[in-house]
Amino acid sequence: MKLKNVTGKITRNQFIYNYRRMWPYVKPYWFRALMSVLLAIPVGSLDAVIALSLKPYMDLVMVEKSIQTAWYIPLAIILFTTIQGGLTYATAYLNTWVGAKITNLLKFDLYQKMLAFETDFFNKRNSGDVIFMFNNNADMACAVLLNNLKTFVQKLFTAISLIGVLFYTSWQLALVCVTVLVVALLPMTSVRRKLNAIMGKSIQADSALLTTYNESFAGNKTIISYNLEECQKEKFNCVLDNVFKLRIKMLQRTRWITPVMHVILSFGIGLAIWFGSYLIISGTITAGAFVSFLTALIMLYTPMKSLGNNFNSVVMAFMAIERVFDILNTTPGIIDRPGARDFDGKMSTITFKDLWFEYVPNVPVLKDINLTARRGETIALVGNSGGGKSTLVGLLPRFY
């Protein structure tokens, strides 16, 4: 039995299948999950109110010196910001609640699957691998994905509403700045490929770190008895050094997206100021319209600069989902035959007949064993260490 490579590419059909498999976990809480996403829409959309309100304020108050409109615009901004704050809290609460519930369901199924695996499955893996496979993957698959999904929805509708403000105030400037935004988002298309190359090694390094902690806890008496403290320190330091190198390598391959977006978007702001100055002088737009446009543009570009980091997290969450369902889809190496009888304990003898067994192919540990043990009889197995005594007994409860 083998699990799929954690960095392997997934086909389109597998992609659709995996995300259909998530539905049973979402279904019990679908209404709250939907509400957490839907509430993010007005949270993002209300960002446009501040930018939109600056146009009449600048034109009527700053330019025409009309005091009649000076009082309701600030009040409107305060009102909409208060509403936005309440919706932000509600979205965060629902998102966290739903994420925790879905994660618990997924962890329970993973735990059930873990109990179904045979002893050989655990013999070939260290404790860190098992913890990461059956616990950490579920956290990454659900909590991280839902949190970033909420962020994406919020930023998407922030972008849509602010782009609407841009075109409302000046379609000429809007075309230039939206084109720059599209160019800035292009580097995100290469994120998954770059993460695939390093993600497997990073998981193995994190698993090794967990294993070292577990081994030191379980074997503390052995470490003290044989004065292995320095040896363990050196081993732990090597693990930490490997984790550090992989963290840096992952940063080098993915985190360059955010600063590149910063640079590209700065061109958009520069072009807006240059072209906007020309439009004001030519009388195409008013000073108030330009201030409103520039405010909306900065509010649009600012969250877009950090979108690359959120996208990295979402990609890693998708990869965690694939790993989770690779585990759930795996068939244990030992399963009951169809129609297998339950053991009722009423047995007078246990017989091994022509038994051969090997852990490694073509390297037999037990060769042609024939043995009968009767109820109440005591049989001693004598031999050198590694001779197969424990293996013979371990075959009775089907450890192998």
C-alpha positions as CSV (number, residue, x, y, z in Angstrom):
1,M,0.0,0.0,0.0
2,K,1.4,3.4,-1.0
3,L,0.1,6.9,-0.6
4,K,0.3,9.2,-3.5
5,N,3.2,11.6,-3.7
6,V,2.2,14.8,-1.8
7,T,3.8,16.9,-4.6
8,G,2.3,15.0,-7.5
9,K,0.1,16.9,-9.9
10,I,-3.6,16.1,-9.9
11,T,-5.8,15.7,-12.9
12,R,-8.9,17.7,-13.6
13,N,-11.2,14.8,-12.8
14,Q,-9.3,14.1,-9.5
15,F,-9.6,17.8,-8.7
16,I,-13.4,17.8,-9.1
17,Y,-13.7,14.5,-7.2
18,N,-11.7,15.8,-4.2
19,Y,-13.8,18.9,-3.9
20,R,-17.0,17.0,-4.2
21,R,-15.7,14.9,-1.3
22,M,-15.6,18.0,0.8
23,W,-19.3,18.6,0.5
24,P,-20.4,16.0,3.1
25,Y,-18.3,17.9,5.6
26,V,-19.7,21.3,4.6
27,K,-23.3,20.2,4.3
28,P,-24.3,20.2,8.0
29,Y,-23.1,23.8,8.3
30,W,-23.8,25.0,4.7
31,F,-26.1,27.9,5.8
32,R,-23.5,29.4,8.2
33,A,-20.7,28.8,5.7
34,L,-22.7,30.6,3.0
35,M,-23.6,33.5,5.3
36,S,-19.9,33.9,6.3
37,V,-19.1,34.3,2.6
38,L,-22.1,36.4,1.7
39,L,-21.4,38.9,4.6
40,A,-17.9,39.4,3.2
41,I,-19.6,41.0,0.1
42,P,-20.9,44.1,1.7
43,V,-17.8,44.3,3.9
44,G,-15.7,44.6,0.8
45,S,-18.2,46.7,-1.2
46,L,-18.6,49.4,1.5
47,D,-14.9,50.4,1.0
48,A,-16.1,52.3,-2.1
49,V,-18.3,54.6,0.0
50,I,-15.4,56.7,1.4
51,A,-13.9,57.2,-2.1
52,L,-17.2,58.0,-3.7
53,S,-18.1,60.5,-1.1
54,L,-15.0,62.6,-1.6
55,K,-16.1,63.8,-5.1
56,P,-19.1,65.8,-4.0
57,Y,-17.3,66.9,-0.8
58,M,-14.3,68.3,-2.8
59,D,-16.4,69.9,-5.5
60,L,-19.1,71.4,-3.3
61,V,-17.2,72.2,-0.1
62,M,-13.6,72.8,-1.1
63,V,-14.2,74.3,-4.5
64,E,-17.7,75.9,-4.4
65,K,-17.5,76.7,-0.7
66,S,-21.0,75.2,-0.1
67,I,-21.5,74.5,3.6
68,Q,-24.9,72.8,3.2
69,T,-23.3,69.4,2.3
70,A,-20.5,69.6,4.7
71,W,-22.4,67.8,7.6
72,Y,-24.0,64.8,6.0
73,I,-20.9,63.4,4.1
74,P,-18.8,62.8,7.3
75,L,-21.9,61.3,9.1
76,A,-22.5,59.0,6.1
77,I,-18.9,57.8,6.3
78,I,-19.1,57.1,10.0
79,L,-22.4,55.2,9.6
80,F,-21.2,53.0,6.8
81,T,-17.9,52.3,8.5
82,T,-19.8,51.3,11.7
83,I,-22.0,48.9,9.6
84,Q,-18.8,47.5,8.0
85,G,-17.2,46.9,11.4
86,G,-20.2,44.9,12.6
87,L,-20.4,42.8,9.5
88,T,-16.6,42.2,9.7
89,Y,-17.0,40.7,13.2
90,A,-20.0,38.6,12.2
91,T,-18.1,37.2,9.2
92,A,-15.0,36.4,11.3
93,Y,-17.2,34.6,13.9
94,L,-19.1,32.5,11.4
95,N,-16.0,31.7,9.5
96,T,-14.1,30.5,12.6
97,W,-17.1,28.5,13.8
98,V,-17.7,26.8,10.5
99,G,-14.0,26.2,10.0
100,A,-13.6,24.5,13.4
101,K,-16.7,22.3,12.9
102,I,-15.6,21.1,9.4
103,T,-12.0,20.5,10.6
104,N,-13.3,18.4,13.5
105,L,-15.4,16.2,11.2
106,L,-12.4,15.7,8.9
107,K,-10.1,14.9,11.8
108,F,-12.5,12.3,13.1
109,D,-12.7,10.6,9.8
110,L,-8.9,10.7,9.5
111,Y,-8.6,9.3,13.0
112,Q,-11.0,6.4,12.1
113,K,-8.9,5.8,9.0
114,M,-5.7,5.8,11.0
115,L,-7.1,3.1,13.3
116,A,-7.8,0.9,10.3
117,F,-4.2,0.8,9.1
118,E,-2.1,-2.2,9.9
119,T,1.0,-2.2,12.1
120,D,3.4,-2.2,9.1
121,F,1.9,1.2,8.1
122,F,3.2,2.8,11.4
123,N,6.4,0.8,11.4
124,K,7.4,2.6,8.1
125,R,6.6,6.0,9.4
126,N,7.8,8.1,12.3
127,S,5.4,9.8,14.7
128,G,5.9,13.2,13.1
129,D,4.7,11.9,9.7
130,V,1.6,10.4,11.3
131,I,0.7,13.6,13.2
132,F,1.2,15.7,10.1
133,M,-0.8,13.3,7.9
134,F,-3.8,12.9,10.3
135,N,-3.9,16.2,12.1
136,N,-2.0,19.1,10.5
137,N,-3.3,18.4,7.0
138,A,-6.9,18.8,8.2
139,D,-6.1,22.1,9.8
140,M,-4.5,23.4,6.6
141,A,-7.3,22.0,4.4
142,C,-10.2,23.6,6.3
143,A,-9.3,26.5,8.6
144,V,-6.7,28.1,6.3
145,L,-8.9,27.6,3.2
146,L,-12.1,29.0,4.7
147,N,-10.3,32.0,6.3
148,N,-8.5,32.9,3.0
149,L,-11.8,32.2,1.0
150,K,-13.4,34.9,3.1
151,T,-10.5,37.3,2.5
152,F,-10.6,36.6,-1.2
153,V,-14.4,37.3,-1.4
154,Q,-14.0,40.5,0.6
155,K,-11.1,41.7,-1.5
156,L,-12.9,40.7,-4.7
157,F,-15.9,42.8,-4.0
158,T,-13.8,45.6,-2.7
159,A,-12.0,45.6,-6.0
160,I,-15.3,45.4,-8.0
161,S,-16.9,48.3,-6.1
162,L,-13.7,50.5,-6.3
163,I,-13.3,49.7,-10.0
164,G,-16.9,50.9,-10.4
165,V,-15.9,54.2,-8.6
166,L,-12.9,54.5,-11.0
167,F,-15.0,54.2,-14.1
168,Y,-17.7,56.5,-12.6
169,T,-15.2,59.3,-12.0
170,S,-13.0,58.9,-15.1
171,W,-13.2,56.0,-17.6
172,Q,-10.0,57.1,-19.3
173,L,-8.0,56.9,-16.1
174,A,-9.7,53.7,-15.1
175,L,-8.7,51.9,-18.3
176,V,-5.1,52.7,-17.7
177,C,-5.1,51.7,-14.0
178,V,-7.1,48.5,-14.4
179,T,-4.7,47.4,-17.2
180,V,-1.8,47.8,-14.7
181,L,-3.7,45.8,-12.1
182,V,-4.2,42.9,-14.5
183,V,-0.5,42.9,-15.3
184,A,0.3,42.9,-11.6
185,L,-1.8,39.8,-11.0
186,L,-0.1,37.7,-13.7
187,P,2.8,36.4,-11.6
188,M,0.3,34.6,-9.4
189,T,-0.3,32.0,-12.1
190,S,3.1,30.3,-11.4
191,V,2.6,29.9,-7.7
192,R,1.3,26.3,-7.6
193,R,4.1,25.0,-9.8
194,K,6.8,26.6,-7.6
195,L,5.1,25.3,-4.4
196,N,4.8,21.8,-5.8
197,A,8.6,21.6,-6.1
198,I,9.3,22.4,-2.4
199,M,6.1,21.4,-0.5
200,G,6.9,17.7,-0.1
201,K,10.4,18.4,1.4
202,S,8.9,21.1,3.7
203,I,6.4,18.6,5.1
204,Q,9.0,16.0,5.7
205,A,11.2,18.5,7.6
206,D,8.2,19.6,9.8
207,S,7.5,15.9,10.4
208,A,11.1,15.3,11.4
209,L,10.9,18.2,13.9
210,L,7.7,16.7,15.5
211,T,9.3,13.3,15.6
212,T,12.4,14.6,17.4
213,Y,10.2,16.1,20.1
214,N,8.2,12.9,20.5
215,E,11.2,10.7,20.6
216,S,12.9,12.9,23.3
217,F,9.7,12.8,25.4
218,A,9.2,9.0,25.1
219,G,12.9,8.1,25.4
220,N,14.0,10.6,28.0
221,K,15.1,7.8,30.4
222,T,17.2,6.2,27.6
223,I,18.8,9.6,26.8
224,I,19.7,10.2,30.4
225,S,20.9,6.6,31.0
226,Y,23.3,6.6,28.0
227,N,24.3,10.3,28.2
228,L,22.9,11.0,24.8
229,E,22.1,14.7,25.5
230,E,24.8,16.0,23.2
231,C,23.9,13.6,20.5
232,Q,20.2,14.6,20.7
233,K,21.1,18.3,20.6
234,E,23.2,17.8,17.5
235,K,20.4,15.8,15.8
236,F,17.8,18.5,16.7
237,N,20.1,21.3,15.5
238,C,20.4,19.5,12.1
239,V,16.6,19.2,11.9
240,L,16.2,22.9,12.7
241,D,18.8,23.9,10.1
242,N,17.0,21.8,7.5
243,V,13.6,23.4,8.4
244,F,15.2,26.9,8.2
245,K,16.7,26.2,4.7
246,L,13.4,25.0,3.3
247,R,11.5,28.0,4.8
248,I,14.0,30.3,3.1
249,K,13.7,28.4,-0.2
250,M,9.9,28.5,-0.1
251,L,10.1,32.3,0.6
252,Q,12.5,32.7,-2.3
253,R,10.2,30.9,-4.7
254,T,6.9,32.5,-3.7
255,R,7.2,35.7,-1.7
256,W,8.8,37.6,-4.5
257,I,5.3,38.0,-5.9
258,T,4.2,40.7,-3.3
259,P,7.2,43.1,-3.9
260,V,6.8,42.7,-7.7
261,M,3.2,43.6,-7.4
262,H,4.2,46.6,-5.3
263,V,6.5,47.9,-8.1
264,I,4.0,47.3,-10.9
265,L,1.1,48.9,-9.0
266,S,3.3,52.0,-8.3
267,F,3.4,52.5,-12.0
268,G,-0.4,52.6,-12.0
269,I,-0.4,55.3,-9.4
270,G,2.3,57.3,-11.2
271,L,0.4,57.1,-14.5
272,A,-2.9,58.1,-12.8
273,I,-1.3,61.2,-11.3
274,W,0.4,62.2,-14.6
275,F,-2.6,61.5,-16.8
276,G,-5.0,62.9,-14.2
277,S,-3.1,66.2,-14.0
278,Y,-3.5,66.5,-17.8
279,L,-7.3,65.8,-17.6
280,I,-7.8,68.4,-14.8
281,I,-6.0,71.1,-16.7
282,S,-7.9,70.3,-19.9
283,G,-11.2,70.5,-17.9
284,T,-12.1,66.8,-18.6
285,I,-12.6,66.0,-14.9
286,T,-12.9,68.1,-11.8
287,A,-10.5,68.3,-8.9
288,G,-13.0,66.5,-6.7
289,A,-13.4,63.7,-9.3
290,F,-9.6,63.3,-9.4
291,V,-9.3,63.1,-5.6
292,S,-12.1,60.6,-5.5
293,F,-10.4,58.6,-8.2
294,L,-7.0,58.7,-6.6
295,T,-8.5,57.6,-3.2
296,A,-10.3,54.7,-4.8
297,L,-7.2,53.7,-6.7
298,I,-5.0,53.6,-3.5
299,M,-7.7,51.7,-1.6
300,L,-7.9,49.2,-4.6
301,Y,-4.1,48.8,-4.9
302,T,-3.3,48.5,-1.2
303,P,-5.1,45.1,-0.5
304,M,-4.0,43.8,-4.0
305,K,-0.3,44.1,-2.9
306,S,-0.8,41.5,-0.2
307,L,-3.0,39.3,-2.3
308,G,0.0,37.2,-3.3
309,N,0.5,36.0,0.3
310,N,-3.2,35.0,0.6
311,F,-3.0,33.2,-2.7
312,N,0.0,31.2,-1.5
313,S,-2.0,30.1,1.6
314,V,-5.0,29.1,-0.6
315,V,-2.8,27.0,-2.9
316,M,-1.2,25.2,0.1
317,A,-4.7,24.6,1.5
318,F,-5.8,23.0,-1.8
319,M,-2.7,20.8,-1.8
320,A,-3.6,19.7,1.8
321,I,-7.1,18.8,0.7
322,E,-5.6,16.5,-2.0
323,R,-3.3,14.9,0.6
324,V,-6.3,14.4,3.0
325,F,-8.3,12.5,0.4
326,D,-5.3,10.6,-0.8
327,I,-5.2,9.2,2.8
328,L,-9.0,8.6,3.0
329,N,-9.0,6.9,-0.4
330,T,-6.2,4.5,0.6
331,T,-7.1,0.9,1.2
332,P,-5.4,-0.7,4.3
333,G,-3.1,-3.6,3.6
334,I,-5.1,-5.9,5.8
335,I,-8.9,-6.2,5.4
336,D,-11.4,-8.8,6.3
337,R,-12.5,-11.3,3.7
338,P,-16.1,-11.1,2.6
339,G,-18.2,-13.2,5.0
340,A,-15.4,-13.4,7.6
341,R,-16.5,-15.0,10.9
342,D,-16.2,-13.2,14.2
343,F,-13.9,-14.8,16.7
344,D,-16.0,-16.1,19.6
345,G,-13.0,-17.2,21.7
346,K,-14.1,-20.9,21.6
347,M,-11.0,-22.4,20.1
348,S,-9.1,-25.5,21.3
349,T,-5.9,-25.1,19.2
350,I,-4.0,-22.5,17.1
351,T,-2.1,-23.9,14.2
352,F,0.7,-22.5,12.0
353,K,1.0,-24.5,8.8
354,D,3.8,-24.1,6.2
355,L,4.2,-20.5,7.4
356,W,6.6,-18.2,5.5
357,F,6.9,-14.5,6.3
358,E,9.1,-11.6,5.1
359,Y,9.1,-7.8,5.8
360,V,11.4,-7.1,2.9
361,P,10.7,-9.0,-0.4
362,N,12.9,-12.1,-0.9
363,V,14.3,-11.8,2.6
364,P,12.3,-14.3,4.7
365,V,12.2,-13.9,8.5
366,L,10.2,-17.1,9.1
367,K,10.7,-20.2,7.0
368,D,8.3,-23.1,6.8
369,I,7.0,-22.9,10.3
370,N,4.6,-25.7,11.5
371,L,3.4,-25.3,15.0
372,T,0.3,-26.3,17.0
373,A,-0.6,-24.7,20.4
374,R,-3.4,-26.3,22.5
375,R,-5.6,-24.4,24.9
376,G,-3.8,-24.2,28.3
377,E,-0.5,-25.3,26.9
378,T,2.7,-23.2,27.3
379,I,5.2,-23.1,24.5
380,A,8.6,-21.3,24.7
381,L,10.1,-19.7,21.6
382,V,13.8,-19.5,22.0
383,G,16.3,-17.8,19.7
384,N,18.6,-14.9,19.0
385,S,17.5,-11.3,18.8
386,G,15.8,-10.7,15.5
387,G,15.2,-14.3,14.9
388,G,11.4,-13.9,14.5
389,K,9.9,-14.7,17.9
390,S,7.9,-11.5,18.2
391,T,7.0,-11.7,14.5
392,L,5.5,-15.1,15.0
393,V,3.3,-14.0,17.9
394,G,2.5,-10.7,16.1
395,L,0.9,-12.6,13.2
396,L,-1.9,-14.0,15.5
397,P,-3.7,-10.6,15.9
398,R,-2.9,-9.8,12.3
399,F,-0.4,-7.0,12.9
400,Y,1.0,-8.0,9.5
